[in-house]
Amino acid sequence: MSKIGDQKKKIIHFFCRPCAEYHLKTHPHYRAMKRRAALRRKAKATAAKETVQQ
């Protein structure tokens, strides 16, 4: 499906695993999910950096 000429629609909902429902991205679990993902990425980058230094 081509998006040429059509505006891309912004996704404003997400599936909340703790609630097992769809919510708007303003739901508090969305922020928590993004925060956990960022922490995992940071920890993974730190671990990779430490293995390279050894």
C-alpha positions in Angstrom: 0.0 0.0 0.0 1.6 3.2 -1.2 1.5 6.4 0.9 2.2 8.6 -2.1 -0.3 11.4 -2.2 -1.9 10.3 1.0 -1.1 11.6 4.4 0.4 9.1 6.8 -2.0 8.5 9.7 -0.4 9.0 13.1 -0.8 6.0 15.4 -2.3 7.2 18.7 -3.2 3.9 20.3 -1.1 1.1 21.6 -1.8 -2.4 23.1 -1.2 -2.3 26.9 -0.1 -5.7 28.1 -0.8 -5.1 31.8 -4.4 -4.1 31.0 -4.8 -6.4 28.0 -6.6 -3.5 26.2 -5.9 -0.8 23.7 -5.3 2.7 25.1 -4.3 6.1 23.9 -0.6 6.9 24.1 -1.4 9.2 27.0 -2.1 6.2 29.2 0.5 5.9 32.1 1.5 2.4 31.1 2.8 3.7 27.8 5.3 6.0 29.5 6.4 3.2 31.8 6.9 0.9 28.8 9.0 3.5 26.9 11.1 4.2 30.1 11.8 0.4 30.5 12.8 0.1 26.9 15.2 3.1 27.2 16.8 1.6 30.3 17.2 -1.8 28.5 18.9 -0.1 25.5 21.2 1.9 27.8 22.2 -1.2 29.8 22.8 -3.2 26.6 25.0 -0.4 25.2 27.0 -0.2 28.5 27.5 -4.0 28.5 28.7 -4.0 24.9 31.1 -1.1 25.7 32.5 -3.0 28.7 33.1 -6.2 26.7 35.0 -4.2 24.0 37.2 -2.6 26.6 38.2 -6.0 28.1 
